[in-house]
Amino acid sequence: MNAYRDGSQIGPRWRELLFLRLSLQLSRLPNGVTVRIAALGDSIRWIATQRRLFSGPLRIVRRREHIWDAIIADISGESTNGSVLFLEFGVAWGYATDYFLSRINESSM
């Protein structure tokens, strides 16, 4: 074991102790900040899961429409014989359906 000047020692559980001390310090912050820190941890876990599942570089986009445009480009590049089926679940205003249908109709003309 290594020893620090203050007498503390680095043992096999040094990471757990470090995160425990960090957590205790962060818990003193205002609630809004701690909620954001927790959300950051969730985001990091989600990104790590995506990298593990898809084993490739992640492309970060700012808007969902950028993802939809990439899907439309993929569909347009494939031979679909003019028939594409879109299903949208949890529709509130139909924004996504309208977006897809207007772009698909534009690209097929």
C-alpha positions as CSV (number, residue, x, y, z in Angstrom):
1,M,0.0,0.0,0.0
2,N,1.0,3.5,-0.7
3,A,0.7,6.2,1.9
4,Y,-0.1,9.9,1.5
5,R,1.4,12.7,3.6
6,D,-1.8,13.0,5.6
7,G,-1.6,9.4,6.7
8,S,-4.3,8.0,4.5
9,Q,-3.5,4.9,2.5
10,I,-4.3,3.8,-1.0
11,G,-5.9,0.3,-0.8
12,P,-7.7,-2.0,-3.2
13,R,-10.9,0.0,-2.7
14,W,-9.5,3.4,-3.4
15,R,-11.9,4.1,-6.3
16,E,-15.0,3.4,-4.2
17,L,-13.7,5.6,-1.4
18,L,-12.9,8.4,-3.8
19,F,-16.4,8.3,-5.3
20,L,-17.9,8.1,-1.9
21,R,-16.0,11.3,-0.8
22,L,-16.9,13.0,-4.1
23,S,-20.6,12.0,-3.6
24,L,-20.6,13.5,-0.1
25,Q,-19.2,16.8,-1.4
26,L,-21.6,16.9,-4.3
27,S,-24.6,16.2,-2.1
28,R,-24.0,19.6,-0.5
29,L,-24.7,21.4,-3.7
30,P,-28.2,22.9,-4.5
31,N,-30.8,20.3,-5.6
32,G,-30.9,21.6,-9.2
33,V,-27.2,21.0,-9.6
34,T,-27.3,17.5,-8.2
35,V,-30.2,16.6,-10.5
36,R,-28.1,17.6,-13.5
37,I,-25.2,15.7,-12.2
38,A,-27.4,12.6,-11.9
39,A,-28.7,13.1,-15.4
40,L,-25.1,13.4,-16.6
41,G,-24.3,10.0,-15.1
42,D,-27.4,8.5,-16.8
43,S,-26.2,10.0,-20.1
44,I,-22.7,8.6,-19.7
45,R,-24.1,5.1,-19.0
46,W,-26.4,5.3,-22.0
47,I,-23.6,6.3,-24.3
48,A,-21.4,3.5,-23.0
49,T,-24.2,1.0,-23.6
50,Q,-24.7,2.3,-27.2
51,R,-21.0,2.0,-27.9
52,R,-21.0,-1.5,-26.5
53,L,-24.1,-2.6,-28.5
54,F,-23.3,-1.0,-31.8
55,S,-19.4,-1.0,-31.6
56,G,-19.0,2.0,-33.7
57,P,-18.5,5.7,-33.4
58,L,-21.6,7.6,-32.1
59,R,-22.9,10.5,-34.1
60,I,-24.3,13.2,-31.9
61,V,-27.1,15.3,-33.4
62,R,-28.7,18.4,-32.0
63,R,-32.2,17.8,-33.4
64,R,-34.3,14.7,-34.1
65,E,-35.0,16.0,-37.6
66,H,-31.3,15.3,-38.4
67,I,-31.8,11.6,-37.5
68,W,-35.0,11.5,-39.6
69,D,-33.2,13.1,-42.6
70,A,-30.6,10.3,-42.4
71,I,-33.4,7.7,-42.3
72,I,-35.1,9.2,-45.3
73,A,-31.7,9.3,-47.2
74,D,-31.3,5.6,-46.4
75,I,-34.8,4.8,-47.6
76,S,-34.4,6.9,-50.7
77,G,-31.2,5.1,-51.6
78,E,-32.8,1.7,-51.4
79,S,-35.1,0.1,-53.9
80,T,-38.5,0.4,-52.2
81,N,-40.7,0.3,-55.4
82,G,-42.6,3.3,-54.1
83,S,-44.0,1.5,-51.0
84,V,-42.8,2.5,-47.6
85,L,-44.7,1.8,-44.4
86,F,-44.4,4.2,-41.5
87,L,-45.8,3.5,-38.1
88,E,-45.8,6.2,-35.4
89,F,-46.7,5.3,-31.8
90,G,-47.6,7.8,-29.2
91,V,-48.8,10.4,-31.7
92,A,-49.8,13.7,-30.1
93,W,-49.8,16.1,-33.1
94,G,-48.4,13.9,-35.9
95,Y,-45.3,16.1,-36.4
96,A,-43.0,13.1,-37.2
97,T,-45.5,11.6,-39.6
98,D,-46.0,14.9,-41.4
99,Y,-42.2,15.4,-41.5
100,F,-41.6,12.0,-43.0
101,L,-44.5,12.1,-45.5
102,S,-43.6,15.6,-46.8
103,R,-39.9,14.6,-47.2
104,I,-40.7,11.2,-48.8
105,N,-43.1,12.8,-51.3
106,E,-40.6,15.5,-52.2
107,S,-37.8,13.0,-52.8
108,S,-40.0,10.7,-54.9
109,M,-41.1,13.5,-57.3
